[in-house]
Amino acid sequence: QVQLVESGGGSVQTGGSLRLSCTASGYSVSSGCMAWFRQAPGKERERVASIDGLGYTTYADFVKGRFTISRDNAAKTMYLQMNSLKPEDTSRYYCAGRGRSWCGPDYTYWGQGTQVTVSS
């Protein structure tokens, strides 16, 4: 059974930083595509960043240069380092696993999410 558990959310001021973690069980962090998504109330869910089985990373334009996705295979954990946070980054952030090595539009496994709030 796959379980993805996020942590690291919280409240910060504009310009601050947070690091989100997603610890996986029953899922290969080292070889499977994983991604971070976010969804704010009343808004569509949007993909923030992804990392595939080869370690290739992609980012949404609105976080490029500010966020970094990474993983620690031994710890079975994926991270999202978020710097220079803006109020518009306020959202609930979700960890997702695709169940395949390469990334695509559909994800099979989801965590419960962690809230990030950025105040001005």
PyMOL CGO cylinders between C-alpha atoms (Angstrom):
from pymol import cmd
from pymol.cgo import CYLINDER

trace = [
    CYLINDER, 0.00, 0.00, 0.00, 1.38, 3.36, -1.04, 0.3, 1, 1, 1, 1, 1, 1,
    CYLINDER, 1.38, 3.36, -1.04, 1.42, 6.16, 1.48, 0.3, 1, 1, 1, 1, 1, 1,
    CYLINDER, 1.42, 6.16, 1.48, 2.75, 9.67, 0.92, 0.3, 1, 1, 1, 1, 1, 1,
    CYLINDER, 2.75, 9.67, 0.92, 3.02, 11.97, 3.93, 0.3, 1, 1, 1, 1, 1, 1,
    CYLINDER, 3.02, 11.97, 3.93, 3.82, 15.67, 3.62, 0.3, 1, 1, 1, 1, 1, 1,
    CYLINDER, 3.82, 15.67, 3.62, 5.29, 17.88, 6.30, 0.3, 1, 1, 1, 1, 1, 1,
    CYLINDER, 5.29, 17.88, 6.30, 7.01, 21.22, 6.66, 0.3, 1, 1, 1, 1, 1, 1,
    CYLINDER, 7.01, 21.22, 6.66, 4.22, 23.63, 5.91, 0.3, 1, 1, 1, 1, 1, 1,
    CYLINDER, 4.22, 23.63, 5.91, 3.59, 26.69, 8.01, 0.3, 1, 1, 1, 1, 1, 1,
    CYLINDER, 3.59, 26.69, 8.01, 3.24, 30.46, 8.05, 0.3, 1, 1, 1, 1, 1, 1,
    CYLINDER, 3.24, 30.46, 8.05, 5.97, 32.81, 6.87, 0.3, 1, 1, 1, 1, 1, 1,
    CYLINDER, 5.97, 32.81, 6.87, 6.29, 36.41, 5.79, 0.3, 1, 1, 1, 1, 1, 1,
    CYLINDER, 6.29, 36.41, 5.79, 6.93, 37.55, 2.26, 0.3, 1, 1, 1, 1, 1, 1,
    CYLINDER, 6.93, 37.55, 2.26, 10.48, 36.73, 1.25, 0.3, 1, 1, 1, 1, 1, 1,
    CYLINDER, 10.48, 36.73, 1.25, 10.77, 33.87, 3.70, 0.3, 1, 1, 1, 1, 1, 1,
    CYLINDER, 10.77, 33.87, 3.70, 11.60, 30.23, 3.08, 0.3, 1, 1, 1, 1, 1, 1,
    CYLINDER, 11.60, 30.23, 3.08, 10.13, 26.84, 3.85, 0.3, 1, 1, 1, 1, 1, 1,
    CYLINDER, 10.13, 26.84, 3.85, 11.13, 23.29, 3.02, 0.3, 1, 1, 1, 1, 1, 1,
    CYLINDER, 11.13, 23.29, 3.02, 8.41, 20.75, 2.42, 0.3, 1, 1, 1, 1, 1, 1,
    CYLINDER, 8.41, 20.75, 2.42, 9.05, 17.04, 2.77, 0.3, 1, 1, 1, 1, 1, 1,
    CYLINDER, 9.05, 17.04, 2.77, 7.18, 14.06, 1.38, 0.3, 1, 1, 1, 1, 1, 1,
    CYLINDER, 7.18, 14.06, 1.38, 8.03, 10.71, 2.88, 0.3, 1, 1, 1, 1, 1, 1,
    CYLINDER, 8.03, 10.71, 2.88, 6.94, 7.67, 0.91, 0.3, 1, 1, 1, 1, 1, 1,
    CYLINDER, 6.94, 7.67, 0.91, 6.18, 4.12, 1.88, 0.3, 1, 1, 1, 1, 1, 1,
    CYLINDER, 6.18, 4.12, 1.88, 5.33, 1.46, -0.65, 0.3, 1, 1, 1, 1, 1, 1,
    CYLINDER, 5.33, 1.46, -0.65, 6.58, 3.71, -3.46, 0.3, 1, 1, 1, 1, 1, 1,
    CYLINDER, 6.58, 3.71, -3.46, 10.01, 4.04, -4.98, 0.3, 1, 1, 1, 1, 1, 1,
    CYLINDER, 10.01, 4.04, -4.98, 11.20, 7.61, -4.55, 0.3, 1, 1, 1, 1, 1, 1,
    CYLINDER, 11.20, 7.61, -4.55, 14.39, 6.79, -6.43, 0.3, 1, 1, 1, 1, 1, 1,
    CYLINDER, 14.39, 6.79, -6.43, 12.83, 5.45, -9.61, 0.3, 1, 1, 1, 1, 1, 1,
    CYLINDER, 12.83, 5.45, -9.61, 9.31, 6.80, -9.82, 0.3, 1, 1, 1, 1, 1, 1,
    CYLINDER, 9.31, 6.80, -9.82, 8.09, 10.16, -11.02, 0.3, 1, 1, 1, 1, 1, 1,
    CYLINDER, 8.09, 10.16, -11.02, 7.04, 12.39, -8.16, 0.3, 1, 1, 1, 1, 1, 1,
    CYLINDER, 7.04, 12.39, -8.16, 5.66, 15.90, -8.10, 0.3, 1, 1, 1, 1, 1, 1,
    CYLINDER, 5.66, 15.90, -8.10, 4.42, 18.74, -5.95, 0.3, 1, 1, 1, 1, 1, 1,
    CYLINDER, 4.42, 18.74, -5.95, 1.04, 20.29, -6.65, 0.3, 1, 1, 1, 1, 1, 1,
    CYLINDER, 1.04, 20.29, -6.65, -0.83, 23.06, -4.94, 0.3, 1, 1, 1, 1, 1, 1,
    CYLINDER, -0.83, 23.06, -4.94, -4.42, 24.15, -4.69, 0.3, 1, 1, 1, 1, 1, 1,
    CYLINDER, -4.42, 24.15, -4.69, -5.84, 27.25, -3.08, 0.3, 1, 1, 1, 1, 1, 1,
    CYLINDER, -5.84, 27.25, -3.08, -9.53, 27.60, -2.16, 0.3, 1, 1, 1, 1, 1, 1,
    CYLINDER, -9.53, 27.60, -2.16, -11.63, 28.30, -5.24, 0.3, 1, 1, 1, 1, 1, 1,
    CYLINDER, -11.63, 28.30, -5.24, -8.73, 27.73, -7.61, 0.3, 1, 1, 1, 1, 1, 1,
    CYLINDER, -8.73, 27.73, -7.61, -7.65, 24.92, -9.89, 0.3, 1, 1, 1, 1, 1, 1,
    CYLINDER, -7.65, 24.92, -9.89, -4.96, 22.52, -8.74, 0.3, 1, 1, 1, 1, 1, 1,
    CYLINDER, -4.96, 22.52, -8.74, -1.66, 23.34, -10.40, 0.3, 1, 1, 1, 1, 1, 1,
    CYLINDER, -1.66, 23.34, -10.40, 1.57, 21.42, -10.74, 0.3, 1, 1, 1, 1, 1, 1,
    CYLINDER, 1.57, 21.42, -10.74, 4.49, 23.16, -9.07, 0.3, 1, 1, 1, 1, 1, 1,
    CYLINDER, 4.49, 23.16, -9.07, 7.44, 20.90, -9.85, 0.3, 1, 1, 1, 1, 1, 1,
    CYLINDER, 7.44, 20.90, -9.85, 8.25, 17.32, -10.77, 0.3, 1, 1, 1, 1, 1, 1,
    CYLINDER, 8.25, 17.32, -10.77, 11.19, 14.95, -10.73, 0.3, 1, 1, 1, 1, 1, 1,
    CYLINDER, 11.19, 14.95, -10.73, 11.34, 11.79, -12.81, 0.3, 1, 1, 1, 1, 1, 1,
    CYLINDER, 11.34, 11.79, -12.81, 13.07, 8.48, -12.31, 0.3, 1, 1, 1, 1, 1, 1,
    CYLINDER, 13.07, 8.48, -12.31, 16.28, 9.78, -13.87, 0.3, 1, 1, 1, 1, 1, 1,
    CYLINDER, 16.28, 9.78, -13.87, 16.30, 12.88, -11.72, 0.3, 1, 1, 1, 1, 1, 1,
    CYLINDER, 16.30, 12.88, -11.72, 15.16, 15.24, -14.44, 0.3, 1, 1, 1, 1, 1, 1,
    CYLINDER, 15.16, 15.24, -14.44, 13.26, 18.17, -12.92, 0.3, 1, 1, 1, 1, 1, 1,
    CYLINDER, 13.26, 18.17, -12.92, 10.66, 20.53, -14.30, 0.3, 1, 1, 1, 1, 1, 1,
    CYLINDER, 10.66, 20.53, -14.30, 9.09, 23.63, -12.77, 0.3, 1, 1, 1, 1, 1, 1,
    CYLINDER, 9.09, 23.63, -12.77, 6.07, 25.77, -13.32, 0.3, 1, 1, 1, 1, 1, 1,
    CYLINDER, 6.07, 25.77, -13.32, 7.00, 29.23, -14.59, 0.3, 1, 1, 1, 1, 1, 1,
    CYLINDER, 7.00, 29.23, -14.59, 5.63, 30.90, -11.49, 0.3, 1, 1, 1, 1, 1, 1,
    CYLINDER, 5.63, 30.90, -11.49, 8.20, 29.16, -9.23, 0.3, 1, 1, 1, 1, 1, 1,
    CYLINDER, 8.20, 29.16, -9.23, 11.26, 28.98, -11.48, 0.3, 1, 1, 1, 1, 1, 1,
    CYLINDER, 11.26, 28.98, -11.48, 14.31, 30.35, -9.75, 0.3, 1, 1, 1, 1, 1, 1,
    CYLINDER, 14.31, 30.35, -9.75, 12.61, 30.29, -6.35, 0.3, 1, 1, 1, 1, 1, 1,
    CYLINDER, 12.61, 30.29, -6.35, 11.69, 26.65, -5.67, 0.3, 1, 1, 1, 1, 1, 1,
    CYLINDER, 11.69, 26.65, -5.67, 13.86, 23.53, -5.90, 0.3, 1, 1, 1, 1, 1, 1,
    CYLINDER, 13.86, 23.53, -5.90, 12.63, 19.96, -5.99, 0.3, 1, 1, 1, 1, 1, 1,
    CYLINDER, 12.63, 19.96, -5.99, 14.93, 17.18, -4.84, 0.3, 1, 1, 1, 1, 1, 1,
    CYLINDER, 14.93, 17.18, -4.84, 14.91, 13.75, -3.31, 0.3, 1, 1, 1, 1, 1, 1,
    CYLINDER, 14.91, 13.75, -3.31, 16.86, 11.62, -0.86, 0.3, 1, 1, 1, 1, 1, 1,
    CYLINDER, 16.86, 11.62, -0.86, 16.60, 8.03, -1.99, 0.3, 1, 1, 1, 1, 1, 1,
    CYLINDER, 16.60, 8.03, -1.99, 17.93, 6.57, 1.22, 0.3, 1, 1, 1, 1, 1, 1,
    CYLINDER, 17.93, 6.57, 1.22, 15.42, 8.56, 3.27, 0.3, 1, 1, 1, 1, 1, 1,
    CYLINDER, 15.42, 8.56, 3.27, 12.62, 7.75, 0.82, 0.3, 1, 1, 1, 1, 1, 1,
    CYLINDER, 12.62, 7.75, 0.82, 11.79, 11.43, 0.87, 0.3, 1, 1, 1, 1, 1, 1,
    CYLINDER, 11.79, 11.43, 0.87, 11.16, 14.13, -1.70, 0.3, 1, 1, 1, 1, 1, 1,
    CYLINDER, 11.16, 14.13, -1.70, 11.63, 17.80, -0.87, 0.3, 1, 1, 1, 1, 1, 1,
    CYLINDER, 11.63, 17.80, -0.87, 10.50, 21.18, -2.09, 0.3, 1, 1, 1, 1, 1, 1,
    CYLINDER, 10.50, 21.18, -2.09, 12.74, 24.04, -1.02, 0.3, 1, 1, 1, 1, 1, 1,
    CYLINDER, 12.74, 24.04, -1.02, 10.76, 27.24, -1.33, 0.3, 1, 1, 1, 1, 1, 1,
    CYLINDER, 10.76, 27.24, -1.33, 12.59, 30.56, -1.21, 0.3, 1, 1, 1, 1, 1, 1,
    CYLINDER, 12.59, 30.56, -1.21, 11.50, 34.14, -1.80, 0.3, 1, 1, 1, 1, 1, 1,
    CYLINDER, 11.50, 34.14, -1.80, 7.94, 33.23, -0.94, 0.3, 1, 1, 1, 1, 1, 1,
    CYLINDER, 7.94, 33.23, -0.94, 5.13, 35.50, -2.05, 0.3, 1, 1, 1, 1, 1, 1,
    CYLINDER, 5.13, 35.50, -2.05, 1.56, 35.87, -0.77, 0.3, 1, 1, 1, 1, 1, 1,
    CYLINDER, 1.56, 35.87, -0.77, 0.33, 34.25, -3.99, 0.3, 1, 1, 1, 1, 1, 1,
    CYLINDER, 0.33, 34.25, -3.99, 2.20, 31.09, -2.99, 0.3, 1, 1, 1, 1, 1, 1,
    CYLINDER, 2.20, 31.09, -2.99, -0.33, 30.63, -0.19, 0.3, 1, 1, 1, 1, 1, 1,
    CYLINDER, -0.33, 30.63, -0.19, -1.95, 27.28, -0.84, 0.3, 1, 1, 1, 1, 1, 1,
    CYLINDER, -1.95, 27.28, -0.84, -2.21, 23.69, 0.24, 0.3, 1, 1, 1, 1, 1, 1,
    CYLINDER, -2.21, 23.69, 0.24, 0.68, 21.72, -1.19, 0.3, 1, 1, 1, 1, 1, 1,
    CYLINDER, 0.68, 21.72, -1.19, 0.33, 18.09, -2.16, 0.3, 1, 1, 1, 1, 1, 1,
    CYLINDER, 0.33, 18.09, -2.16, 2.86, 15.39, -2.89, 0.3, 1, 1, 1, 1, 1, 1,
    CYLINDER, 2.86, 15.39, -2.89, 2.01, 13.01, -5.73, 0.3, 1, 1, 1, 1, 1, 1,
    CYLINDER, 2.01, 13.01, -5.73, 3.46, 9.86, -7.24, 0.3, 1, 1, 1, 1, 1, 1,
    CYLINDER, 3.46, 9.86, -7.24, 2.76, 8.78, -10.79, 0.3, 1, 1, 1, 1, 1, 1,
    CYLINDER, 2.76, 8.78, -10.79, 3.59, 5.10, -10.52, 0.3, 1, 1, 1, 1, 1, 1,
    CYLINDER, 3.59, 5.10, -10.52, 5.85, 5.33, -13.56, 0.3, 1, 1, 1, 1, 1, 1,
    CYLINDER, 5.85, 5.33, -13.56, 9.42, 6.39, -14.07, 0.3, 1, 1, 1, 1, 1, 1,
    CYLINDER, 9.42, 6.39, -14.07, 8.58, 9.18, -16.48, 0.3, 1, 1, 1, 1, 1, 1,
    CYLINDER, 8.58, 9.18, -16.48, 6.36, 12.10, -15.62, 0.3, 1, 1, 1, 1, 1, 1,
    CYLINDER, 6.36, 12.10, -15.62, 3.06, 12.94, -17.27, 0.3, 1, 1, 1, 1, 1, 1,
    CYLINDER, 3.06, 12.94, -17.27, -0.28, 14.61, -16.62, 0.3, 1, 1, 1, 1, 1, 1,
    CYLINDER, -0.28, 14.61, -16.62, -1.83, 11.93, -14.44, 0.3, 1, 1, 1, 1, 1, 1,
    CYLINDER, -1.83, 11.93, -14.44, -0.79, 10.88, -10.93, 0.3, 1, 1, 1, 1, 1, 1,
    CYLINDER, -0.79, 10.88, -10.93, -2.02, 7.83, -9.06, 0.3, 1, 1, 1, 1, 1, 1,
    CYLINDER, -2.02, 7.83, -9.06, -0.92, 8.44, -5.49, 0.3, 1, 1, 1, 1, 1, 1,
    CYLINDER, -0.92, 8.44, -5.49, -1.54, 11.53, -3.39, 0.3, 1, 1, 1, 1, 1, 1,
    CYLINDER, -1.54, 11.53, -3.39, -0.71, 12.75, 0.07, 0.3, 1, 1, 1, 1, 1, 1,
    CYLINDER, -0.71, 12.75, 0.07, -3.04, 14.66, 2.38, 0.3, 1, 1, 1, 1, 1, 1,
    CYLINDER, -3.04, 14.66, 2.38, -1.32, 17.97, 1.83, 0.3, 1, 1, 1, 1, 1, 1,
    CYLINDER, -1.32, 17.97, 1.83, 0.35, 20.57, 3.98, 0.3, 1, 1, 1, 1, 1, 1,
    CYLINDER, 0.35, 20.57, 3.98, -0.71, 24.21, 4.28, 0.3, 1, 1, 1, 1, 1, 1,
    CYLINDER, -0.71, 24.21, 4.28, 1.61, 27.06, 3.35, 0.3, 1, 1, 1, 1, 1, 1,
    CYLINDER, 1.61, 27.06, 3.35, 0.57, 30.60, 4.23, 0.3, 1, 1, 1, 1, 1, 1,
    CYLINDER, 0.57, 30.60, 4.23, 2.62, 33.64, 3.21, 0.3, 1, 1, 1, 1, 1, 1,
    CYLINDER, 2.62, 33.64, 3.21, 1.71, 36.98, 4.74, 0.3, 1, 1, 1, 1, 1, 1,
    CYLINDER, 1.71, 36.98, 4.74, 2.61, 40.37, 3.34, 0.3, 1, 1, 1, 1, 1, 1,
]
cmd.load_cgo(trace, "trace")
